[in-house]
Amino acid sequence: MDFKQAKRRKERGQTNEEFLKWVFDDAKDFEQICVTVQYPSGRVETFFSQEGTFPIIGMMEVGKMQIIDDMQS
């Protein structure tokens, strides 16, 4: 484990790779996936598994509301 990963683990409790492994271990047999990442430069990029973007936009709205609900509770 390099310094950057050790720092992430200390600050967040897990590395980005450990988080993604947990997601793939927990989420089985899913239809679509959308992942948004922020690079050290600040650039944000979104990856998604489907050609059509309307379902992904809806998924991101649901995800946004779930995050807001978690923040409020």
C-alpha angles and dihedrals in degrees: 000000000000127000095263092053092046090052091050091049091050094047099038105021093246142038123251089253092052090050093052091047089052091051093051092045091050102038110065130176097005126170101215139008133199124187125186118193134186117211124213087257089062094249113140123210131180125208122193137178103224134072095222113070101198095080089047092052089052091049091051091051090052090048091049091052091047091053092048090049090051091050092051096049 
